Amino acid sequence: MQSARLSVWLAGLSLSGLILFVFVTMLLAALIGHVAQRMMLRAARDTQAEDHSQESYLVGSMLGILALLMAFSFSMALDRYEERRHLVIREANAIGTSYLRAQLLDEPYRTRLSHLLVAYTDNRIALGSESGATLGRQLAINDRLLTDIWAAVVAARDSANAHGLTTGILITFNEVIDLDAERKVARQVRVPAPVLMLLYVFLILTAAMLGYVVEQPRARLGVFVLFILLSLYGSIIADLNRPTSGNITESQEPMLMLRQSLKSQPPTAFDRSFPPGSASRG
């Protein structure tokens, strides 16, 4: 229960606050380890050299395991980020295909679906950067637009059937709706809290062992720099694990390109007639 509360509290910290918290707790752990070393040396001065050698091997092993844990956590966070980024591309393609197929319908269905898809694209771009209270409002608009889009598809059923487009229209608009759900889920999937807590505990234990073993002033300076680097590395993992509030978010460039394309090609842009035989004359 306490670990769950700590995990929630850490997730609520800003990235700068998280860096500072991890760094300070590692320093405190190292200080505790140093004090413990002094107490042990006073109690057993004869075994100082032997114990120091054994502890150095132990610290090396702990640093190796810590490196594996950090790499594993980073890989999990990065995989989730890449999945969110890939979904943006897929969604842009699905909306673009739906827009083009909507141009094959009769009026007024063509224009209505086209305008709804443009509005939906604008809202999806806004959702990519929204967080907090504004996120809920944008999600409500998103769901309402999806309902309007599907209602327009249902209304265009006879027109689509007359042109033999029923299957194509249903497939592409279903994909748009499915990708909405996939992106919502992808933004909720994080690196499991127990994994992050295990990483944090290992950071603290390793810091304590380093404080216990390291004695030379130069080596302590190196440990200080190592703590800074580990804190920064941990902040990157945390940032990747915060898709709705972090600084590292999936690029909306595919959606921005799509919006520019849709707005530069209104339904009237497709109302062109070609003289018979013009294609054959090149």
N, C-alpha and C positions, 0 to 999 in steps of 0.2 A: 504493500500500500504506500509506504513512504517513498519507494523508488518510483512508483507511478506519479506521485505528486511532484517529486523532483524533476521527472521527465517533462511533465506539463509546464512546470515553472521555467525550466531551461528553454522549452520551445517558445515561451512567451517573451524571452529576453530579446533585445535587439542584437544584431550581429556584433556590434562593438562591445555591448555589455557581455555577450557570451565569451568573446575573446578575453576580456578583462577577468571575468569570473574564472575561466579555466586556467588562465595564467597565474592568478593569485592563489588558487587552490593548489596548483602544482608547486608553487614556491613554499606554501605552508607545509605541504607534504614533505618537501625536501628538507625544510627546517626541522620538522619532527624527526625525520630520518637521521639528520646530523646530530641532534640531541641524543637520540637513541644510541648512535655510534659511540659518542663520548661516554655515555653511561656504561656501555658494554666494555669499552677499553679499560675503564677504571676497575671493572670487576674481574677482567681476565687479561692482563697485560701480556702474559706469557704466550698466548695464542694469537696475538695480533696479526703477525705475518701470515699464518696459515688461514685464519678466518678471512682476511682481506683478499687472499687469492681466490678462495672459494666463492666469496661474495661477488667478485668481479665476473666470474663465469656466470653466476646467477643473473647479474644485471645484463650481461650480454644476451643471455637467453630471453630475458623479459623484453629487451629492446627488439629482438627478432620477432617475438610474438606480437608485440605492439605494432610493429611495421606491417605484419600480416593483417591484423585487425583493422588498421587504418586503410590499408589497400582494399580490403574486402568491403568495408563500409563505403569508401569512395566509389568503388565499382557499382555497388547497389544503387547509390544515389545518382550516379551518372547514367546508369541504364534507365532509370525512371525518367530522367531529364530527356534522354534521347527518344524515349517512347513518346513523351509529350510533344517533342519537336516534330517527330514523324507524323503524329496525328494532325498537326496543323497543316502539313503539306497534303495529307490525304483529304482533309476536310475542304481545303481550298479547291482541290481537283473535283471533289464531289459536287460542290456548289457551282463551280464553273460548268460542269457537264449538265447539271440540272437546268441551269440558265439557258444553255444552248438548246436543249431539248424542249424547253418551254416555248421557244420561238416557233416551233412547228405546230403549236396549238392555234385554234381560232380565237378571235377576240370575243369577249373581253378577258378570257382566261390567260392569254399570253401576257398582256400588259400587267394584269394583277399579280401573277406569279413572279414576273420579272421584278416588279417593284418590291415585293415581299422578300425576294432573295437578296436584293441590294440592301434593304433595311436589316435583314438578318446578318449579312456580312459585316455591316457597320457595328452591329451590336456584339458580334463575336470578337471583333478587333478590340472593342472597349473592354470586353470581359477578360481579354488577355493581360490587361494591366490593372484591373480593378481589384480591390481588397477591402476587407472590413465591411462597414455598413453599406457602402455603395455596391458591393458585390452582390448582396441579396437583391437589390433593386434591379440590377442588370440581369440577374438570373430570372427574375419574374418577367421582365420584358422578353428575354430569350424564349421562355416557355410559351408565352402568349403568341410570339411570332411563329413558333413551330406549329401551334394549333391552327393559326390562320393559314399557314402554308399548306397543311394537310387538308384543311377545309377547301382551299382553292383547288387542290389536286382532285378531291372528290367531286367538286362541282364541274371540273373539266373532264370528267370520265367519258361522257358521250363524245366530246370532241377528240379525245385521245383514241377512243375506239374507232371512230370514223376514219382516222388517219393511220390506224394500225400501230399506234404508239403506246398502247396501254401498258404492256410489259416493261418497255424501256422507261417510261415515265415513273412507274411504280418502283422499279429497281433503284433508279438514281435518287429519287426523293426519299426512299427508305434508307438509303445509305447516308444521306444527310442527317436524318433523324438518329440513326444508329451511332454515327460519329459524335453527335452531341452527347449521347450517353457515355461513350468511350472517353471523351475528353473530360467529362465531369468526374468519372471514376479515376482517371489517370491523375487528376489534380488532388485526389484524396489519398492516393496510395503513397505511402512514405516508407523510409527505412524503418523496420520495426523498432519500437522504443527499447526493448530489451537489448538489441544489438548496440544501440547508441549508449545505453547505460553501461553495458559491459566495456565498451571502448573507454568511457569516461573513468570507470573504476580502474581499468588497467593503466590509464594515464597517471592517475593519482598514485597507484602502487609503484609504478616505475619511477616516478618522481621521488617517492620516499626512499626507494632503494638507491637511487643516484645520490641523494643527500646523505645516505648512510655510508656509501663507499668513497665518494669523491672527497679528497682532502686538499689538493693543491689549488692555490688561488686561480691559476690559469685554467685548470680543469673546471673550476666552478664557473668561470666566465663562459666557457663553452657550454656548460649545462644551462646557464641562463639563456644563451642564444638558442639552444635546442628547445627550451620551453616556449620561447617566442614563436619559433617555427611550427612547433606542434600545435600551439593555440591557433595560429593562422590557418594551418592545414585543417584543423577541426572546424573552423568557421566556414571553410569552403564546403565541407561535407554538409554542415547545417544549412548553408545557403542553397545548395542544390536540393535539399530536402524541404524547402519552403517555397513551393511553386506559386503560392498566392501572396506571399509577403516578402520574399527574398529579392536580392538584387540580380541573381542569375535566373532569368525566366526564358522560356522558349521564345524564339524570334517569331514575330507576327508578319515578317516580310512576305511570305507566300499569300497571306490574306490581304495585305496592303496592295500587292500586285494585282490580286484578283479584283479588289474594289476599284482600282484604277481602270482595269479592263472592262468591268461591268458598266461603270459610269460613262466610259467613252463609247460604249456600244449599247445605246438604248434600243428598245424593240423596233423603233422606226428605222434604225440603221440596217436592219435585215430586210426591209421592204424594197427590194430591188428586182427589177424585171430585166431579163436579157433577151434580145431579139433571137428568134429561131436561127439556129446554125451558128451563133456567135462563138460557141465553144469550139466548133470544128475549124472556124477561121483563125483561131489562136489569138 
